[in-house]
C-alpha cells in the first residue's frame, strides 16, 4: 500500500477543530472543483461526493496545487492540514479520487514524534472526489456560500456578495470566517469578500474588509437595498466605517435618493459648526459621516455650505453678525480694530465663502469666512493676506505679496508702538 509521511506533528494547528477540518479538506475543495455535490448522512456515516475533477499524486505534496490566486487553498497545504485535524479529532475518513482508493490517515512515528501518514490503494480511475467519514454530526453547510444561496441579496462582477442573515457573518471566497464585526461593532449584513487571510484563516486586516465592503456597495444600483445600507450607516452599525470611493460608485442618483431616504430629504454633509447652525436655521439637515464615506457623500448630495450658496444664489454670502457666537464676535471686532489701526478702508465682514476659501477681497470689503472666526490667529492671518491684496494689488504666491503682507503687519505694529 503506497503511503507518504508528513513531518507535521500531532499538535500542529492545535487550535483548529472539526469545522476547520471540513473547511480545509472538503468545503474549500468542493467549492473550487465542483458546481454541485451531494451530501448523505445515514447509519453514523457521512458521504460527500462531487464529480468532474480529481486529485493527482502531485496534489499530495505540500505546495502541490494547480489552483489560481482567485481560488481557495492555492498554496496546497489546506487539504493535508484538514486530514491532520480529522485524525486528531478521531474522525476516520476514506477518500476516493482519481486513482486513489480508500485514501486515509494514520499516526506514524518520526524522530520520537507522532506525525501523520497518508495511505491509499490504487484502483480504477474515478473522475471525482468521494469522502466517506465515520461521522454523523454537524457539517456546517450554512458556513458555505454556494451559487443560488437564498441568503444572497447582491453579487458584483468580482464575486463579492451582500447577504441577508439574522446574525451577519463574514465569508471569504464562500467560506465562513467569523462574525461580521470588523471594528467590534456588528454589521447589518453578512458579506462574502475576496480577501487574503492570515495564516490562521482569520481576517488579516479589518481596514481591507471595510474597503471591500465599500467597493461592493458602490456597485449596487437598487435604491431599496441602498436605503438599507445608508440606514445602517445612520444607525452607526459597522457599515458606518465603510471606505467608499466616489470613482467606484455606479449609480450616484440611486445612492443620493437612498441616502436622503435614510437621513432625510434635505440631508447634506456637514462642514464646520457655524455653517451647520446656519444650515439648520434654513431647514437643511447636515449629517456627520465617518471619513471613509464623507468625501463620497459630499459628491453624492453636496455639503451644507454648497447648499446654502445655492439657496442664496451667490457663491459668497454675507453672514449676519447676530448669528455668530459670542467668541466669534469678539474675534471679528478685534480684527476690525486692527484693520482701522492699519488704515485699511475696506470693511471687514463675516461671510460664508465657497469651500476651501477662507478669505476674499470683495468690492469695498474684506470677507472672512465664518470658519476662521473660531481662531484668532487664523482670522488675523487671513485678514493680513486679504488686506495686502486690497492695499497693494499683489497676486498670490509671489514675492511681492509676501512683502505686501509684511507692510500691512508693520503698519499695525507701528500704530501700537507709537501709542
Residue, then its C-alpha position, 0 to 999 in steps of 0.5 A: x500500500x503506497x503511503x507518504x509521511x508528513x513531518x507535521x506533528x500531532x499538535x500542529x494547528x492545535x487550535x483548529x477543530x472539526x469545522x476547520x477540518x471540513x473547511x480545509x479538506x472538503x468545503x474549500x475543495x468542493x467549492x473550487x472543483x465542483x458546481x454541485x455535490x451531494x451530501x448523505x448522512x445515514x447509519x453514523x456515516x457521512x458521504x460527500x461526493x462531487x464529480x468532474x475533477x480529481x486529485x493527482x499524486x502531485x496534489x499530495x505534496x505540500x505546495x502541490x496545487x494547480x489552483x489560481x490566486x482567485x481560488x481557495x487553498x492555492x498554496x496546497x497545504x489546506x487539504x493535508x492540514x484538514x486530514x491532520x485535524x480529522x485524525x486528531x479529532x478521531x474522525x476516520x475518513x476514506x477518500x476516493x479520487x482519481x486513482x486513489x482508493x480508500x485514501x486515509x490517515x494514520x499516526x506514524x512515528x518520526x524522530x520520537x514524534x507522532x506525525x501523520x501518514x497518508x495511505x491509499x490503494x490504487x484502483x480504477x480511475x474515478x473522475x471525482x472526489x468521494x469522502x466517506x467519514x465515520x461521522x454523523x454530526x454537524x457539517x456546517x453547510x450554512x458556513x458555505x456560500x454556494x451559487x443560488x444561496x437564498x441568503x444572497x441579496x447582491x453579487x458584483x462582477x468580482x464575486x463579492x456578495x451582500x447577504x441577508x442573515x439574522x446574525x451577519x457573518x463574514x465569508x471569504x471566497x464562500x467560506x465562513x470566517x467569523x462574525x461580521x464585526x470588523x471594528x467590534x461593532x456588528x454589521x447589518x449584513x453578512x458579506x462574502x469578500x475576496x480577501x487574503x487571510x492570515x495564516x490562521x484563516x482569520x481576517x488579516x486586516x479589518x481596514x481591507x474588509x471595510x474597503x471591500x465592503x465599500x467597493x461592493x456597495x458602490x456597485x449596487x444600483x437598487x435604491x431599496x437595498x441602498x436605503x438599507x445600507x445608508x440606514x445602517x450607516x445612520x444607525x452607526x452599525x459597522x457599515x458606518x466605517x465603510x471606505x467608499x470611493x466616489x470613482x467606484x460608485x455606479x449609480x450616484x442618483x440611486x445612492x443620493x435618493x437612498x441616502x436622503x431616504x435614510x437621513x432625510x430629504x434635505x440631508x447634506x454633509x456637514x462642514x464646520x459648526x457655524x455653517x451647520x447652525x446656519x444650515x439648520x436655521x434654513x431647514x437643511x439637515x447636515x449629517x456627520x459621516x465617518x471619513x471613509x464615506x464623507x468625501x463620497x457623500x459630499x459628491x453624492x448630495x453636496x455639503x451644507x455650505x454648497x447648499x446654502x450658496x445655492x439657496x442664496x444664489x451667490x457663491x459668497x454670502x454675507x453672514x449676519x453678525x447676530x448669528x455668530x457666537x459670542x467668541x466669534x464676535x469678539x474675534x471679528x471686532x478685534x480684527x476690525x480694530x486692527x484693520x482701522x489701526x492699519x488704515x485699511x478702508x475696506x470693511x471687514x465682514x463675516x461671510x460664508x465663502x465657497x469651500x476651501x476659501x477662507x478669505x476674499x477681497x470683495x468690492x469695498x470689503x474684506x470677507x472672512x469666512x465664518x470658519x476662521x472666526x473660531x481662531x484668532x490667529x487664523x482670522x488675523x492671518x487671513x485678514x493680513x493676506x486679504x488686506x495686502x491684496x486690497x492695499x497693494x494689488x499683489x497676486x498670490x504666491x509671489x514675492x511681492x505679496x509676501x512683502x505686501x503682507x509684511x507692510x500691512x503687519x508693520x503698519x499695525x505694529x507701528x500704530x501700537x508702538x507709537x501709542 
